[in-house]
């Protein structure tokens, strides 16, 4: 792990709680300047305060990944600013939720994949220009192993399952495919893009799961500190220790599903995502 990140600027989504908060505080402690993108300024304020008290630098920017027009505004503002973006950590996510986003996409897919896809597209020029080399870290999940593919017909309707967990798996498959596609785009040059499984974490990602089931699930989960270790490894390990497009588990190269290695599927996901998002991009 690189000992200092002084002079680097990192954008991280969902850093108000869970592994996102731990990740942000550790990175700030290494000298990075943090932009914490999330829905609630009130819930993120304690993180900004903790980082500031420890001598670090962080600021909040309001971002609801389920609202693509807001994602477009935030992405455009960050891209148009004078400050660099050296690392983007697409950390935020929800699981076990059901419904539709504001824009009519299945809730998990629209939030976990499309929101992050649009934010990433805006920030790619900044990342390409980074003196650090530019790095994108997608926090995915081993839940992608249960997804047999992407059911395109289900992505524009409300969550069809009763638990929302199969749809969560599809959204995490999309996260892995997204990183692989980013790594293979010739125009991305020196950008390093990876995805990871942080472990099954007792974090706020499970907030939509009914409370009795959520309580039992958390008995068998990792702590947030343990869960942040692989994200931190992917964000700060020397480039030669990471494989572009790789999927990481327990801070080491993991085994993604065969479906997640399907380059044609990754390309189709990008094409469809670009088509869906065309009307939201300025």
C-alpha positions as CSV (number, residue, x, y, z in Angstrom):
1,X,0.0,0.0,0.0
2,X,1.3,3.5,-0.9
3,X,2.2,5.3,2.3
4,X,1.2,8.8,1.3
5,X,-1.5,10.1,-1.0
6,X,-0.6,13.8,-0.5
7,X,-1.7,15.9,-3.4
8,X,-4.2,13.4,-4.8
9,X,-8.0,14.1,-5.0
10,X,-10.4,11.3,-4.5
11,X,-14.1,11.2,-5.2
12,X,-16.0,8.5,-3.3
13,X,-19.7,7.8,-3.3
14,X,-21.6,6.7,-0.2
15,X,-19.0,7.6,2.4
16,X,-21.4,8.7,5.2
17,X,-21.5,5.2,6.7
18,X,-20.1,1.7,6.6
19,X,-17.1,0.7,4.6
20,X,-17.3,4.0,2.6
21,X,-16.7,6.0,5.8
22,X,-13.8,3.8,6.9
23,X,-12.3,4.1,3.4
24,X,-12.6,7.9,3.3
25,X,-11.1,8.4,6.8
26,X,-8.1,6.1,6.0
27,X,-7.5,7.8,2.6
28,X,-7.7,11.3,4.2
29,X,-5.3,10.2,6.8
30,X,-2.8,9.4,4.1
31,X,-3.0,13.0,2.8
32,X,-5.6,12.7,0.0
33,X,-8.2,15.4,-0.4
34,X,-11.7,13.8,-0.4
35,X,-14.9,14.7,-2.1
36,X,-17.7,12.8,-0.4
37,X,-20.7,12.4,-2.7
38,X,-23.9,11.3,-1.0
39,X,-27.6,11.9,-0.5
40,X,-27.5,13.4,3.0
41,X,-25.3,16.3,4.1
42,X,-26.6,15.8,7.6
43,X,-25.4,12.2,7.7
44,X,-22.1,13.0,6.0
45,X,-21.2,16.0,8.2
46,X,-19.8,13.8,11.0
47,X,-17.4,12.2,8.5
48,X,-16.2,15.5,7.2
49,X,-15.8,16.7,10.8
50,X,-13.8,13.6,11.9
51,X,-11.5,14.0,8.9
52,X,-11.0,17.7,9.5
53,X,-10.3,17.1,13.2
54,X,-7.7,14.5,12.3
55,X,-5.9,17.1,10.0
56,X,-7.4,15.9,6.7
57,X,-9.4,17.7,4.0
58,X,-12.9,16.7,2.8
59,X,-16.0,18.2,1.5
60,X,-19.6,17.1,0.8
61,X,-21.4,17.2,-2.5
62,X,-25.0,16.2,-2.7
63,X,-25.6,13.2,-5.0
64,X,-28.6,10.8,-5.4
65,X,-27.5,8.1,-7.7
66,X,-31.1,7.2,-8.4
67,X,-31.7,10.6,-9.9
68,X,-29.9,10.7,-13.2
69,X,-30.4,14.4,-13.8
70,X,-28.8,15.2,-10.5
71,X,-25.9,12.8,-11.3
72,X,-25.4,14.6,-14.6
73,X,-25.3,18.0,-12.8
74,X,-22.8,16.7,-10.2
75,X,-20.6,15.0,-12.8
76,X,-20.6,18.0,-15.0
77,X,-19.7,20.3,-12.2
78,X,-16.8,18.1,-11.1
79,X,-15.6,17.7,-14.6
80,X,-15.7,21.4,-15.3
81,X,-13.9,22.4,-12.2
82,X,-10.2,23.3,-12.0
83,X,-9.4,20.6,-9.4
84,X,-8.1,17.2,-10.6
85,X,-9.7,13.8,-10.0
86,X,-7.1,11.1,-9.4
87,X,-9.2,8.2,-8.0
88,X,-12.9,7.5,-8.3
89,X,-14.4,5.0,-5.8
90,X,-17.9,3.9,-6.8
91,X,-18.8,2.6,-3.4
92,X,-22.4,3.5,-2.7
93,X,-25.1,0.8,-3.1
94,X,-28.3,-0.6,-1.9
95,X,-29.4,-4.2,-1.5
96,X,-32.8,-5.9,-0.9
97,X,-34.7,-2.8,-2.1
98,X,-37.6,-3.0,-4.5
99,X,-39.1,-0.4,-6.8
100,X,-38.1,2.0,-9.5
101,X,-35.7,4.9,-9.6
102,X,-37.0,8.4,-10.4
103,X,-36.1,7.8,-14.0
104,X,-38.0,4.5,-14.3
105,X,-35.2,1.9,-14.0
106,X,-35.2,-1.1,-11.7
107,X,-34.1,0.3,-8.4
108,X,-30.9,-1.7,-7.7
109,X,-29.7,-1.5,-11.3
110,X,-30.5,2.1,-11.7
111,X,-28.8,3.1,-8.5
112,X,-25.8,0.7,-8.3
113,X,-24.9,0.7,-12.0
114,X,-26.5,3.5,-14.1
115,X,-25.8,6.3,-11.6
116,X,-22.2,5.3,-11.2
117,X,-21.8,4.7,-15.0
118,X,-22.9,8.3,-15.7
119,X,-20.7,9.8,-12.9
120,X,-17.8,7.8,-14.2
121,X,-18.3,9.0,-17.8
122,X,-18.2,12.6,-16.7
123,X,-15.0,12.1,-14.8
124,X,-13.0,10.1,-17.4
125,X,-11.3,13.1,-18.9
126,X,-10.0,14.2,-15.4
127,X,-8.9,10.6,-14.6
128,X,-7.1,10.3,-17.9
129,X,-5.2,13.6,-17.1
130,X,-4.2,12.5,-13.6
131,X,-0.5,12.5,-12.8
132,X,-1.3,9.5,-10.5
133,X,-2.5,7.6,-13.6
134,X,-6.2,7.7,-12.9
135,X,-7.9,4.9,-11.0
136,X,-11.5,3.7,-10.9
137,X,-12.6,1.3,-8.1
138,X,-16.0,-0.3,-8.4
139,X,-17.2,-1.9,-5.1
140,X,-19.1,-4.9,-6.5
141,X,-20.0,-8.1,-4.6
142,X,-19.7,-11.9,-4.9
143,X,-23.5,-11.7,-5.3
144,X,-22.7,-11.2,-9.0
145,X,-21.8,-14.9,-9.1
146,X,-25.5,-15.7,-8.8
147,X,-26.5,-13.7,-11.8
148,X,-26.8,-15.8,-14.9
149,X,-26.8,-12.7,-17.1
150,X,-28.5,-9.4,-17.5
151,X,-32.3,-9.6,-18.0
152,X,-32.7,-6.6,-20.2
153,X,-36.4,-6.8,-20.2
154,X,-36.6,-6.4,-16.5
155,X,-34.5,-3.3,-16.2
156,X,-37.3,-0.8,-17.1
157,X,-39.9,-2.1,-14.7
158,X,-40.2,-2.4,-10.9
159,X,-38.2,-5.1,-9.1
160,X,-39.9,-8.4,-10.0
161,X,-38.6,-10.5,-7.1
162,X,-40.0,-10.5,-3.6
163,X,-36.6,-9.9,-1.9
164,X,-34.8,-7.6,-4.4
165,X,-31.7,-9.8,-3.9
166,X,-31.6,-11.3,-7.5
167,X,-31.7,-7.8,-8.9
168,X,-28.9,-6.8,-6.5
169,X,-26.8,-9.6,-8.0
170,X,-27.5,-8.3,-11.5
171,X,-26.4,-4.8,-10.5
172,X,-23.2,-6.1,-9.0
173,X,-22.5,-8.1,-12.2
174,X,-22.9,-4.8,-14.0
175,X,-20.3,-3.3,-11.7
176,X,-17.8,-6.0,-12.6
177,X,-18.5,-5.8,-16.3
178,X,-18.3,-2.0,-16.2
179,X,-14.7,-2.1,-14.7
180,X,-13.7,-4.7,-17.3
181,X,-15.1,-2.5,-20.1
182,X,-13.3,0.6,-18.8
183,X,-10.0,-1.3,-18.7
184,X,-10.3,-2.3,-22.4
185,X,-11.3,1.0,-23.9
186,X,-8.3,2.2,-26.0
187,X,-9.0,5.9,-25.3
188,X,-8.7,5.3,-21.5
189,X,-4.9,4.9,-21.8
190,X,-3.3,4.8,-18.4
191,X,-6.5,4.5,-16.4
192,X,-6.6,1.5,-14.1
193,X,-10.2,0.1,-13.5
194,X,-10.9,-2.7,-11.1
195,X,-13.8,-4.2,-9.2
196,X,-14.0,-6.0,-5.8
197,X,-16.0,-8.0,-3.3
198,X,-15.5,-6.4,0.1
199,X,-16.9,-9.3,2.0
200,X,-20.4,-9.5,3.3
201,X,-20.5,-6.5,5.5
202,X,-22.7,-5.4,8.4
203,X,-23.3,-2.0,6.8
204,X,-26.1,0.3,5.8
205,X,-26.3,-1.3,2.3
206,X,-28.8,-3.8,3.8
207,X,-31.1,-1.0,5.1
208,X,-34.0,-2.0,3.0
209,X,-34.0,-5.7,4.1
210,X,-36.7,-6.3,6.8
211,X,-35.3,-5.9,10.3
212,X,-35.6,-9.4,11.7
213,X,-33.8,-10.9,8.6
214,X,-31.3,-8.1,8.6
215,X,-30.4,-8.7,12.3
216,X,-29.7,-12.5,11.6
217,X,-27.7,-11.7,8.5
218,X,-25.4,-9.3,10.3
219,X,-24.4,-12.0,12.8
220,X,-22.4,-13.7,10.0
221,X,-20.9,-10.5,8.4
222,X,-17.5,-8.7,8.5
223,X,-17.0,-5.4,10.3
224,X,-16.8,-2.2,8.2
225,X,-13.0,-2.0,9.0
226,X,-12.5,-5.5,7.6
227,X,-14.7,-4.7,4.6
228,X,-12.7,-1.6,3.7
229,X,-9.4,-3.4,3.4
230,X,-9.9,-4.6,-0.2
231,X,-11.2,-1.2,-1.4
232,X,-8.1,0.4,0.2
233,X,-5.9,-2.1,-1.5
234,X,-7.4,-1.5,-4.9
235,X,-7.2,2.3,-4.4
236,X,-3.6,2.5,-3.1
237,X,-1.6,-0.6,-4.1
238,X,1.2,0.1,-6.6
239,X,-0.1,-0.3,-10.1
240,X,2.1,-3.2,-10.9
241,X,0.4,-5.2,-8.2
242,X,-3.0,-4.8,-9.8
243,X,-4.5,-6.2,-13.0
244,X,-6.4,-3.8,-15.1
245,X,-10.0,-5.0,-15.2
246,X,-9.4,-7.4,-12.4
247,X,-11.8,-8.5,-9.7
248,X,-10.4,-8.6,-6.1
249,X,-11.4,-10.4,-3.0
250,X,-9.5,-10.2,0.4
251,X,-7.0,-7.8,-1.2
252,X,-6.0,-10.4,-3.8
253,X,-7.0,-11.3,-7.4
254,X,-10.3,-13.2,-7.1
255,X,-12.4,-15.4,-9.4
256,X,-15.3,-13.6,-11.1
257,X,-18.0,-15.6,-12.9
258,X,-17.7,-16.7,-16.5
259,X,-20.5,-14.3,-17.3
260,X,-18.5,-11.4,-15.8
261,X,-15.7,-12.3,-18.2
262,X,-17.9,-12.0,-21.3
263,X,-16.5,-9.1,-23.3
264,X,-19.5,-9.1,-25.6
265,X,-21.8,-8.7,-22.7
266,X,-19.7,-5.9,-21.2
267,X,-19.8,-4.1,-24.6
268,X,-23.6,-4.5,-24.8
269,X,-24.0,-3.2,-21.3
270,X,-22.0,-0.1,-22.2
271,X,-23.9,0.4,-25.4
272,X,-27.3,0.1,-23.7
273,X,-26.2,2.3,-20.8
274,X,-25.0,5.0,-23.2
275,X,-28.3,4.9,-25.0
276,X,-30.4,5.1,-21.8
277,X,-28.3,8.0,-20.5
278,X,-28.1,10.0,-23.7
279,X,-31.1,12.2,-22.8
280,X,-29.6,13.0,-19.4
281,X,-26.1,14.1,-20.5
282,X,-25.4,17.7,-21.2
